[in-house]
Amino acid sequence: IGFHKSMIGAILLAAGSGSRMQGEIEDKLLHPIGSSNAFSLCCRSFLELREIDYLIITYKTATQLERLQNSWDTLSATVQEAHEKQVLWVQGGKERQDSVYAGLLAFPDEITHVLVHDCARPFIRTQTILDCVHEVASGRAITVARPLKDTLRLRTENVEKPLTPGATKTLNRSNHWLMETPQGAPKSWLIEGLERAKNENIALTDDMAAVELLGHPVGLLEPNYPNPKITTPDDFAYAQFLFQS
């Protein structure tokens, strides 16, 4: 693949509300995980890749921005490739798709393909990012995902409480995948898909939904190692375990 033809940018999402932390943890991305934090762990994996030319990091507030930048400065002093990267900080929007759209529009014109990663998934590995880079540089849409292993059941009638017996249906799990990040595609696809979603008032929970609105096929990359999303305070115990192991 000729990376000289495809300039790759990455958006690192750090502007989420963290509402499911229920006020127990001030900022889940900066909360300690071992000797690091989720934000720094994500950034390190992206910084170490020479194939990524430009990084955009979204943030919530000026106060959070200052803390994120402090964490970034500490990290980049230890990563040899850090000085080669163009980095831009962009204030995120109300919803995830608003933050992604703001990041996409902030890239310079020469960035042709983009990966989007949620910083709440701190254990992403550089090799996985590189695999995604190869896919998007070939003009394809790609997402890290894993096949569903549990039985999937659909409740087919409205019941007030889950314990109340009701009609259900077992779904075929063989074609169901759980979405993770990074997700990537040509920049123009992501912009056009997000603009269509906005115009048609469609709420998107991931970036591949924007690509699908345009009818583009999506590839699925299974990571074969755990990269859980930190969502609730309980998730930090597992994150500490993964960090130490």
Secondary structure, 3 states (H helix, E strand, C coil): CCCCCCCEEEEEECCCCCHHHCCCCCCCCCCEECCEEHHHHHHHHHHCCCCEEEEEEEECCHHHHHHHHHHHHHHHCCCHHHHHCEEEEEECCCCHHHHHHHHHHHCCCCCCEEEEEECCCCCCCHHHHHHHHHHHHCCCEEEEEEECCCCEEEECCCCCCCCCCCCEEEECHHHCEEEEEEEEEEHHHHHHHHHHHHHCCCCCCCCHHHHHHCCCCEEEECCCCCCCCCCCCCHHHHHHHHHHC
